[in-house]
Amino acid sequence: MTLATLSRLAVAAACFAAATAVHAADFPDKPIRFVVPFAAGTATDQLARALGQAVSVETKQQVIVDNKPGANGFIGATEAARAAPDGYTVFITTNTTHAAAEHLYKKLPYDPVKDFAPITGLGKGGQFMVVNAQSNINSVKDFIAAAKKEPGKISFGSGSSSSRIAGELFQQMTGVQLLHVPYKSNTFAVTDLLGGQIQMMITDSATGLPHIKSGKLRALGYSAQKRSPLLPEVPTIAEAGVPGYDIGYWFAAYAPAKTPQPVVARLNELLGKAAKSPAANSAFYAASGTEVFVTTPEEMARFQQAETRKWGEIIGKAGIEKE
């Protein structure tokens, strides 16, 4: 390669870097789309809307929440992965698509690592183990006893990997055998739980809490290490009869792979500020008992790697075969 060629390449690289910097400085100058792989009303959807409102106020640009539910999050993940890497499509998702899926399914239509650029973590939370309030089951121990009397007949529903694996881990640690009923989202599973089509589910606070507070669902336990500040009277599942039980969920934001680093940095700034805003706290975090979890892109990449390994170990021990 000649010196002249090297000079031209250097000039081109400098021009590209300068153009990218200008783009990032002006970003955003048009509406941003938040792709959510779950249905409207789910915890992820509620979070996306709370963050979108805060980002919109900050940037004076519209944020459009685009729900793409179905296929275990595959539809939304694939949509986001194939979007233009310009920063105007942001994937608001959970451990379902980015830690658990590769251990639950033989083939994914997207790569959780190669197809995405991590932006930031957004939140962490636990889940409530709930039954219909008309059920005669009043505690975790009651549920275990009932399940042991009728192996494979008592059902639990799930509409996310967090909910599914929470139920599988419960079976693994208690020795009970339950019938798993899958749903496209936790909201659909809750509807059937209210209607008596399934007997139990372990669901995120945002989805289950309104029905618990209305008296339609009964909370038997909380899946995290500590009790939920929203319902401190509800014991953890570990306290209620399953020592060592601990599993939760997390939210994060990603851009399509090859999104320029300065644009990712700007999105990290915007979303981090939004997550810590009083508006998002009142609209989602405080209301759902979710802990704010903001990271750098590099920290999120490392966290995702560790979580993928952790979920793989849980799924492997549960004996779940890939679908």
N, C-alpha and C positions, 0 to 999 in steps of 0.2 A: 504494500500500500504506500503510495507516494505521500510526501509531505503536504502537497496541495490537497489531496483527498482527505487526509487527516484534518486539515484546517477547515475544509468544507463541513466535515462531520461535526467538528467542534462548534462551528457557527450554528449549524442546524440544531444541535443539542441545546445550545444556549438560547436560541430563539424559542424552542419548544418549552424550555423551563420558564422563560419569561412569559410566554403566552399562558401557561398553566397557572403561574403566579397571579397574573391579571384576572384569569377566570375565577380563581379561588377568592380573590379579593372582592370580586363583584358577586360572588355566589351567596344566596340564590337570587336570580333576577326573573324567575318565573315559578309557577306552582310546583311543589314537591309532592310526589306520590309515595305514601306509606303502604306497602303491600303487607297484608296480614293473612296468614295461611289458615285462619279459623273464622268461624261465623261471627256475625254481629252479635254483640252482647257477651261474648266470651271475655275472659280476663285480658287476653292479648289485645283484643279489639278495644276494650275500655282504656287500656294503657296507651295504645296508639292514638286514640282520640284526645286523651288528656295531654300527651306530649305534642301532638299536632297543633293543638290550640295554643300552647305555649310558644312553639316554634313560629307559628304564624304571627303572633303578637310581636315577637322579637324581630322577625325579618320583614314583616309587612307583606308577606307572600302567602297565598293560600296553600294549605296542606290537605291533600285529598287522601282519605283512608279508603283503600281498595281491598275489600274482603275477597279472598280467593279460597274458600273452604273446600275440604274434601280430600280424599286419597291420602289421609294421614299427614296432611301438610304438604304433600308432593306438588300439588297444583300451584300453590302460592310460592313455594321454594323455586320451582322451575320457572315460573313467570319472572320472579325477581332476578334469578341467575342469568336469564336471557335478555334482560333489559340493558339499555345503553349504559355504559359505565361513565356517566357524566355527573353523578351525584343527585340526579333528580328522581331516582327510584331508590327507596330505602326499605329494606326488609326488616319488619318488626316481628320477631319470632321467639321461640323458646327452645329448651333442650329437646323437645320433641323432634324437630327437624335437624338440629345441629349437634346432638350427642347420642340420642337413643336410636334414631331411625336406621342407621347403618348396621345395628346389631339385631334389629327386628325384621328386616326385609332383605331378601337375597340380592335385589338390584334396585338402586335408586336412580331416578332420572336426573339427578344433579349430584355434584360432589360437595359435601358440606365445607370442605377446606379449599379446594382448588377453584371453585366457582364463586367464592365470596371474599370480600375484604372486610374483616371485623372493624366495627366503628367504636362500639362501647357496650359494656354491660348496662342493663337498665334497672333490674330489680330481682329480688329473691323472695321466696315465700314458702309457707307450708300449706297443707291441705287438710280439710275436715273429712272424717269418716262419718257418713250420714246414712240414716234410714228414714223411711216414711214415718211421720209423727204418729200415725195410727198403728204402727207396728208394736208388738208386745216386747220387742227387744229394746232394753233400756241402757245397756252398757256393752263395752267391748267383750267382756267375759260372757254376757248373755249371747252375743252373736257367735262367738267361738263354740259355745255349747250347742247352739242350734245347728250350726254348720256341721259339727261332728256327728249329730244325730242323723243328718241327711246328706251324706257325702255327694257332691256333684249336683245337688238339686237347688241350692240357694245361689242366686245369681248376683253378680256385680257388674255394673256398667262402667265404661270409660270412653272418653272422647279425646284423649290426649295420651301421649306416652307417659307423662307424669302420673296421670290417674291410673293407667294400665299397670305400670310397674309397681306403683304403690299397692295395688291389689294383689299382684303376683308376689311381691315381697311379703305381704301379710300372710298369704297362704304358705309360703316357704317357712316363715318363722313360727307359725302356729300349728302347722300340720293339717290344716283343713283343706278340703277340696271344694272349690267354688266353680260355678259356670260363668265364664266370661262372655259378656255381650258388648261388642264394639259399636261405637257411634262416631259420626263425623265430627262432633264437638261435644264438650261437656254439657252445654245447654240442652242438647237433645236427650242426653242421658238423664239429666235432672227431670226433664218433662216426663219420661217414662217411670222414673222413681216416684214421682208424685202421683202418677197414674196407676202404680202398682204392678207395672210390667217387669220391673227388676226389684231386687230387695235391698241392695246396698251400692254405694259408690264412695270413692275417696276423691273429693273434688277441690279445686282451688277456691279460695275464700271469696273472690269476686263473684263467682258463679253460685256458690252454695249459700253464702251468708244471708242474702235477702230472704231466702226461703226458711232458713233457720230462725231468723228474727221474726218472721211472720207466723211461726209456729207450725209450718207445714212439713218441715224436716226436723229430725232430731239428731243433734251432733253427739256422737259417741266418743270421739277422740280427735286429736290434732297430730299431724304426721311429723312435725319438727321436734327438735330437742327441747325447746321451750314452749310453754303455752302461748296461744295467740293473745296479743293485747286486746283484741276485739272481743274475745269471749274467754276471759281468764278463768271462768268457772269450768270450762271444758278441759279435762285432763289430756295430757299427751297420750298417744296410743301406747307408748312405752310405760307410762305410769298406770295406764288402765289395764294392763295385763300382758303386754308383749315387750318385755325388757330389751332395750337396744334398738328398737324400731326407730328409724329416722330417715326420712326421704322427703325432698321438697321439689321445687321447680325454680327455673330462672328465666328471665327475659333478656334479650340482647338485640342490638341493631347491626345490620350488615349492609354493605353496598355490593353491587356486582363486582367481580374480580376486574382488575385493571382500572378501577376508578383512580384518578390521580391522587397521590398522597396528600397534596395540599387541600384537595376537596374533602377527602376523608377526615383530615384534621379539622376542617371547618364544621363538618357534620358532627364530629365528636364534641366540639365546643358547644354547638347549638343544642344537641341532645342532652349533654351533661348539664347544661344550664336549665334546660326544660325539666329534667328529672328532679332537680333540686328546687324548682320554683314552688311558691306557696299554692299556685293554682293547680299544678299537677298533684301536689300533696293532698289537697282537699278533694280533688276530683277522683283520684285513684289510690295513691299510696296509703294514706291514712284510712280511707274507707275500706280498703281490701286487706290491710295488715301486711302490705308488701314493704320490704326493706329496700331503700334506695341503694343501687349497686352500680356505681359509675366507674369506668376503667379507661385506660388508654387502649388504643387498638392493639398494641403489643400484649398488654395484660389480658385482654379479652381472648386473644389467640391462644395464650398459654392456659387460661382458665378452661377454654373449650376443649383443648387437648386433654387436660386432666379429667374433666367431666366425661368426655367420651370414653376414656379408659374405665372410669368408675361405673358408668352405666352399663358398659360391656360386661364387667364383672358381675354386677347384680343380675343382669339378664341371663348370663351364662349359668350362674348358680341356681336361678329359678327354673332352668331347663326349658326355656322358651325356644322353640325352633323357628328359624327364619321363615317368613311367609313368602 
